[in-house]
Amino acid sequence: MGRRRKTIFSKFRVSTKTFFNIVGFILIAIGLIALVSFFNLLASGGGEGRILYQINQIMVGLFGGLSLIAPFIIILLAGHFFNTKKLKFIKPNVSIGITMLFIAMLGLFHSGDTGRAIGENLALDFSQAGATIILLVTLIIGLILFLDTSIDVFVISILKVLKSLGGVFSGRISGKGALNGKKDLIINQADKQQSGSSFIKDQTAAEKPKSPTLASPIASQKLIATTSKEFAIKPIVSGSSSTTWIYPPLSLLQDVTQKEADRGNVKMNADIIEKTLDSFGIRARVAEVNFGPTVTQYAIEITMGTKLSKITALANDMALALAAPTGQVRIEAPIPGRSLVGIEIPNKKPEIVTLKKLLTSGALANKTDPLLVPLGLDVAGEPQATTIGRMPHILIAGTTGSGKSVLLNAWISTLLMRTRPDELRMILVDPKQVELTQYNGIPHLLTDVITDSTKVISALRWAGAEMENRYNLLAAAGVRNLAGYNELEKVEKIPYVIFVIDELADLMMFAAGEAEDLITRVAQKARAVGIHLVLATQRPSVDVITGLMKANIPCRVAFNVSSMIDSRVIIDMPGAEKLLGKGDMFYLPPDQAKPRRIQGPYITEKEVNEVVKFLKSQVPVVHYTQEITRQAAPIMSTAGSTQVAGRDNDPYFNQAVETISQFDKASASLLQRRLKIGYARAARILDELEAAGYVSPSEGSKPREVLSRGATETMQQ
């Protein structure tokens, strides 16, 4: 029996994507032909075409005067058969909304045979009034879907339009009415463009509030809904008197006029990824493309039985094939929550993510959490935000220029723009003396920006004491956290406290032992009483970020670091060394095992100064407490000792105290090596340390236990 001969058509296969594209083009052709039929009716000499004429007559008979809209609806529906990720205007809500609008208008106007059938059947079942109500509701729902807005915004917009039209028509009746109408229009338009400075002048010009209901939170919320989105007025209730606090307007922040990120040829990159994987024996296809501000993520779908390790091992080969701008690509295998593998290619020109863009997004707008801060845009271009209350403490690490201080400034500015001084207070530590000192003089601070390392330990001691005092208040009131305590009646509201340290490495070099103890103690217990730590460092090594601190501070942010070892220290896995810098970061929340890649917010120094200037204009004179920085005691310093030695002690006594505090153990051999002295002298110093209470008595060959590491316990002789 001979072999069955295969024809060329037996190998012909059409993918689903190609089939849908063909259907889409056919629908577009039908829509264009239907549209052309209306214009060909104007052709002279019978050149309109018989088929086009018949099509036009059918459409006019079905839809009447609204038949001209039908071709556009067909073309819009055809767009759904293509890649809607690249066609931003093709959305299901737009297509459904315009279809509902078309059907409702057909029934309302009885346009064509279809419109008459809809109107008559509804009138037969629901009466003429009921049919009109149903069609009007359908029309409104279609408008809401088409405009992609909520019902309250839609109603407010309609009322504003009617009010503006009323002002215009009343202005035509009389000159006085015209003047009033113009003034109303000017005021309505100025509500959206009014700057913060002019608003302050208007408030200071008024001697008393016109309405006494400003002291009511419910009344203030109604006032906020009717005022401009750029600013809001909310009351501050302090004892029996109430004052008005004006939140900084968003107009203080700048809009960066920049085009979208340059991503290169997306289709060509997708083809290169598929061909490169195929050359290594991996069958895969690009399922979707996510457009991020810094990177473009190509989500690939692989066949069953393919090991992920084979794909992750091809990172360098993929970078070579794609000619990546930075020479590196990141492979996320798998994408959390999806059965896809993400290949992230750096954009040729990144997009700047401004703080104003994030504050006006859905992630932060209309949210009431006072500790909500923006994170940035993820690899899909979606705004991300988190609350410090859920962290509840965070470690931030990255090299110089990677974006740590910019992120801190963005968070601090956000908190200042969203909270009142009676809701949130801050302690800012800036050893570099140039990053946070511009915040001096604002009412949200508990003390001046701390630049002296000796005062940082005092502030940490104060935080520990304040934590214990707050726990006593919570225990007496029978509540579990600060939010529950502030909801009680007839109690003085307690503000949240954010403790920001811009450079942790400088503090750990100055007094590692005591700083670690105090930070650990606050991190272990302070969450429930509303005290939160934000620690940043440019040197994420094990001697700066110790294991005990990492165990109590589970939330991490990693910017670009210098090595894989530093990446493992901060997020317990490699990858941060491949970040691009300038705000490109990994965010590891406490409830997730893998970090998320996010482009952090950008804020300029001018914007920070504008926010600070606005706050100072409301409270020109502030009174900081000196108690926070006056709890300092003599602290051991690795740069120079402040320990007072006794008269009979060895000259190396102070250095020996520093040595045992640094290594947390004491032995003669350790002192010999570190101080470069003989055994007899080292043993004698060890006896002096035991007599002073620094080390435990000898237990044979075991190292002595260090009993005291702080200089506050020095024996003064």
Residue pairs with C-beta under 8 A, 6 or more apart in sequence:
20 81
20 82
21 81
21 82
23 78
23 81
24 78
24 79
24 80
24 81
24 82
25 78
27 74
27 75
27 77
27 78
27 81
28 74
28 75
28 78
30 74
31 71
31 72
31 73
31 74
31 75
31 78
32 71
32 75
33 52
33 55
34 55
34 56
34 59
34 70
34 71
34 74
35 71
35 72
36 52
37 48
37 49
37 52
37 53
37 55
37 56
37 59
38 56
38 68
40 47
40 48
40 49
40 52
40 53
40 56
41 48
41 53
41 56
42 48
59 67
59 70
60 67
60 112
61 112
61 113
62 112
62 113
62 114
63 69
63 70
63 106
63 111
63 112
63 114
63 115
64 106
64 109
64 110
64 111
64 112
64 115
65 109
65 111
65 112
66 102
66 105
66 106
66 109
66 111
66 112
66 115
67 112
69 102
70 102
73 95
73 98
73 99
73 102
76 90
76 94
76 95
76 98
77 95
79 87
79 89
79 90
79 95
80 90
80 92
80 95
82 90
84 90
84 91
85 288
85 289
86 266
86 289
91 148
93 145
93 146
93 148
94 145
94 146
94 148
96 142
96 145
97 141
97 142
97 143
97 144
97 145
97 146
97 147
98 142
98 146
99 142
100 138
100 139
100 141
100 142
100 145
101 139
101 142
101 143
101 146
103 118
103 138
104 135
104 136
104 138
104 139
104 142
105 111
105 115
105 139
106 112
106 114
106 115
106 118
107 115
107 118
107 119
107 122
107 131
107 135
107 138
108 119
108 132
108 135
108 136
108 139
109 115
110 116
110 119
118 135
119 131
119 135
122 130
122 131
122 134
122 135
123 130
123 131
125 131
126 133
126 134
140 154
143 154
144 150
144 151
144 154
147 154
149 157
160 188
163 184
163 188
164 184
164 185
164 188
166 181
167 180
167 181
167 182
167 184
167 185
168 181
168 185
170 177
170 178
170 180
170 181
171 177
171 178
171 179
171 180
171 181
171 182
172 178
191 227
191 228
192 228
192 229
192 230
194 228
194 230
194 231
194 251
195 249
195 251
196 230
196 231
196 246
196 248
196 249
196 251
196 252
196 614
199 231
199 246
199 249
200 246
200 614
200 617
200 618
203 244
203 246
209 244
211 219
213 219
214 220
214 223
214 233
214 235
214 242
214 244
215 235
215 237
215 242
216 235
217 234
217 235
220 233
220 234
220 235
223 233
224 232
224 233
224 234
227 233
228 249
229 250
230 249
230 250
230 251
231 246
231 247
231 248
231 249
231 250
231 251
232 247
233 244
233 245
233 246
233 247
234 244
234 245
234 247
234 420
235 242
235 243
235 244
235 245
236 242
236 243
236 244
236 245
236 420
236 421
236 422
238 422
245 420
245 421
245 618
246 618
247 417
247 418
248 416
248 417
248 611
248 614
248 615
249 614
250 356
250 359
250 360
250 417
252 607
252 610
252 611
252 614
253 354
253 355
253 356
253 359
253 603
253 607
253 610
254 354
254 356
254 604
254 606
254 607
255 354
255 356
255 357
256 352
256 354
256 602
258 351
258 352
260 351
261 291
261 292
261 293
261 294
261 296
261 347
261 348
261 349
261 350
261 351
262 347
262 348
262 349
263 291
263 296
263 347
263 348
264 345
264 347
264 348
266 289
266 296
269 296
269 298
269 322
269 345
270 286
270 289
270 298
272 321
272 322
273 284
273 286
273 298
273 300
273 318
273 321
273 322
273 343
274 284
274 285
274 286
274 300
275 321
276 314
276 317
276 318
276 321
276 322
277 283
277 284
277 300
277 311
277 314
278 284
280 310
280 314
280 317
282 302
282 306
282 310
282 311
283 302
283 303
283 306
284 300
284 301
284 302
284 303
284 306
284 311
284 341
285 300
285 301
286 298
286 299
286 300
286 301
287 299
287 300
287 301
287 340
288 299
288 340
289 296
289 297
289 298
289 299
290 296
290 297
290 298
290 299
290 342
290 379
290 380
290 381
291 380
291 381
292 344
292 347
292 377
292 378
292 379
292 380
292 381
292 597
292 599
293 347
293 350
293 351
293 352
293 353
293 376
293 377
293 381
293 599
294 346
294 347
294 350
294 351
294 580
294 583
294 584
294 599
295 330
295 344
295 345
295 346
295 347
295 379
295 580
295 584
295 597
296 344
296 345
296 347
297 332
297 342
297 343
297 344
297 345
297 379
297 380
298 342
298 343
298 344
298 345
299 335
299 338
299 340
299 341
299 342
300 340
300 341
300 342
300 343
301 339
301 340
301 341
302 311
302 341
308 333
308 334
308 341
311 331
311 333
311 341
312 331
312 333
314 331
315 328
315 329
315 330
315 331
318 329
318 331
318 343
319 327
319 328
319 329
322 329
322 345
324 345
324 346
325 346
325 347
325 348
326 346
326 580
328 346
328 578
329 343
329 344
329 345
329 346
330 343
330 344
330 575
330 578
330 597
331 341
331 342
331 343
331 344
332 341
332 342
332 343
332 344
332 597
333 341
333 342
334 340
334 341
334 342
335 341
335 342
336 592
336 594
336 596
342 379
344 379
344 597
346 580
350 580
350 582
350 599
351 599
352 602
353 376
353 377
353 583
353 599
353 600
353 601
353 602
354 601
354 602
354 603
355 374
355 410
355 413
355 414
355 601
355 602
355 603
355 607
357 383
358 364
358 374
358 376
358 377
358 383
358 385
358 601
359 365
359 374
359 414
359 417
361 383
362 383
363 374
363 383
363 384
363 385
364 372
364 374
364 383
364 385
364 414
367 385
369 387
369 389
370 415
370 418
370 419
370 423
370 424
370 496
371 387
371 388
371 389
371 415
371 424
371 496
371 498
371 532
372 385
372 386
372 387
372 414
372 418
373 385
373 386
373 387
373 388
373 410
373 411
373 414
373 415
374 383
374 384
374 385
374 410
374 411
374 414
374 601
375 384
375 385
375 386
375 587
375 598
375 600
375 601
376 383
376 384
376 583
376 585
376 598
376 599
376 600
376 601
377 383
377 384
377 598
377 599
378 384
378 596
378 597
378 598
378 599
379 597
384 587
384 596
384 598
386 587
386 589
388 394
388 498
388 532
388 534
389 496
389 527
389 530
389 532
390 589
390 590
391 532
391 554
391 555
391 589
391 590
392 526
392 527
392 532
392 555
393 523
393 526
393 527
393 532
393 533
393 534
393 535
393 552
393 553
393 554
393 555
394 533
394 534
394 535
394 553
394 555
394 556
394 557
395 535
395 536
395 537
395 545
395 549
395 550
395 553
395 555
395 556
395 557
395 570
396 404
396 407
396 408
396 534
396 535
396 536
396 537
396 556
396 557
396 559
397 404
397 536
397 537
397 538
397 540
397 545
397 556
397 557
397 558
397 559
397 561
397 566
397 569
397 570
398 404
398 538
398 540
398 558
398 559
398 560
398 561
398 576
398 585
399 538
399 559
399 560
399 561
399 562
399 581
400 538
401 581
401 582
402 559
402 560
402 561
402 579
402 581
402 582
402 583
402 584
402 585
403 559
403 581
403 582
403 583
403 584
403 585
403 600
404 502
404 536
404 538
404 559
405 435
405 502
405 536
406 583
406 600
406 601
406 602
406 603
407 557
407 583
407 585
407 600
407 601
408 435
408 436
408 500
408 502
408 534
408 536
409 435
409 436
409 603
409 608
410 600
410 601
410 602
410 603
411 534
412 426
412 428
412 436
412 439
412 500
413 603
413 607
413 608
413 611
415 424
415 426
415 444
415 498
416 442
416 444
416 611
416 612
416 615
417 611
419 444
421 443
421 444
421 495
421 619
422 493
422 495
423 493
423 495
423 496
424 444
424 495
424 496
424 497
424 498
425 444
425 445
425 446
425 495
425 496
425 497
425 498
426 439
426 444
426 445
426 446
426 497
426 498
426 499
426 500
427 445
427 446
427 447
427 450
427 459
427 463
427 497
427 498
427 499
427 500
427 628
428 436
428 439
428 445
428 449
428 450
428 500
428 502
429 436
429 449
429 450
429 451
429 456
429 459
429 499
429 500
429 501
429 502
429 503
429 507
430 436
430 437
430 449
430 450
430 451
430 502
430 503
431 451
431 453
431 502
431 503
431 506
431 507
432 502
432 503
433 451
435 502
436 449
436 500
436 502
437 449
437 451
438 605
438 608
438 609
438 612
439 445
439 449
439 612
440 448
440 449
441 612
441 616
441 622
442 612
442 615
442 616
442 619
442 622
443 615
443 618
443 619
443 622
444 615
445 622
445 624
446 497
446 624
446 625
446 628
447 459
447 624
447 625
447 626
447 628
447 629
448 624
450 456
450 459
450 629
453 506
453 507
453 510
453 511
454 510
454 632
454 635
455 629
455 632
456 501
456 507
456 510
456 515
457 511
457 514
457 515
457 518
457 632
457 633
457 635
458 628
458 629
458 630
458 631
458 632
459 499
459 628
459 629
459 631
460 499
460 515
460 518
460 519
460 522
461 518
461 631
462 627
462 628
462 631
463 497
463 499
463 518
463 522
463 526
463 531
464 518
464 521
464 522
465 631
466 497
466 531
467 522
467 525
467 526
467 529
467 531
470 482
470 494
470 529
470 530
470 531
471 525
471 528
471 529
473 485
473 494
474 480
474 481
474 482
474 484
474 485
474 528
474 529
477 485
477 488
477 491
479 485
479 488
480 528
481 528
481 529
481 530
482 494
482 496
482 528
482 529
482 530
483 530
485 491
485 494
486 493
486 494
494 530
495 530
496 530
496 531
496 532
497 530
497 531
497 532
498 532
498 534
499 522
499 531
499 532
499 533
499 534
500 534
500 536
501 507
501 533
501 534
501 535
501 536
502 536
503 536
503 537
503 538
504 535
504 536
504 537
504 544
504 545
505 537
505 538
505 539
505 544
507 515
508 515
508 516
508 543
508 544
509 638
509 639
510 635
510 637
510 638
510 639
511 635
511 636
511 637
512 543
512 638
512 661
512 662
513 636
513 661
513 662
513 664
513 709
513 710
514 635
514 636
514 709
514 710
516 546
516 548
516 549
519 533
519 535
519 549
520 548
520 549
520 552
522 531
522 533
523 533
523 549
523 552
523 553
524 552
526 532
526 533
533 553
535 553
537 544
537 545
540 558
540 561
540 566
540 569
540 570
541 566
541 569
542 569
545 569
545 570
554 590
555 588
555 589
555 590
556 570
556 571
556 586
556 587
556 588
556 595
557 585
557 586
557 587
557 588
558 567
558 570
558 571
558 576
558 579
558 585
558 586
558 588
558 595
559 576
559 579
559 581
559 583
559 584
559 585
559 600
560 576
560 577
560 579
560 580
560 581
560 584
561 567
561 570
561 576
561 577
561 579
562 577
563 577
564 574
564 577
566 576
566 577
567 573
567 574
567 575
567 576
567 577
568 574
570 576
571 586
571 588
571 595
573 595
575 586
575 595
576 586
579 585
579 586
579 597
583 599
583 600
583 601
583 602
584 597
584 599
584 600
585 597
585 598
585 599
585 600
586 595
586 596
586 597
586 598
587 595
587 596
587 598
588 594
588 595
588 596
589 596
633 710
633 711
633 712
634 642
634 643
634 644
634 711
634 712
634 714
635 642
635 710
635 711
636 642
636 643
636 657
636 658
636 661
636 709
636 710
636 711
638 658
638 662
641 654
641 655
641 657
641 658
642 711
643 653
643 654
643 657
643 658
643 711
643 714
644 714
644 716
645 651
645 653
645 654
646 653
646 692
646 715
646 716
646 717
647 717
648 717
649 688
649 692
649 717
650 656
650 681
650 684
650 685
650 688
652 671
652 675
652 677
652 681
652 685
653 685
653 688
653 689
655 674
655 675
656 671
656 675
656 685
656 686
656 689
657 689
657 694
657 711
657 714
659 670
659 671
659 674
659 675
660 666
660 670
660 689
660 694
660 695
660 706
660 709
661 706
661 709
663 670
664 706
664 709
665 703
665 704
665 705
665 706
666 686
666 689
666 694
666 695
666 703
666 704
666 705
666 706
667 686
667 703
667 704
668 679
668 682
668 683
668 686
669 682
670 703
671 677
671 682
671 685
671 686
672 678
672 679
672 682
675 682
675 685
677 685
686 695
686 704
689 695
690 696
690 697
690 698
690 704
692 714
692 715
693 707
693 708
693 713
693 715
694 706
694 707
694 708
695 704
695 705
695 706
695 707
696 704
696 705
696 706
696 707
697 704
698 704
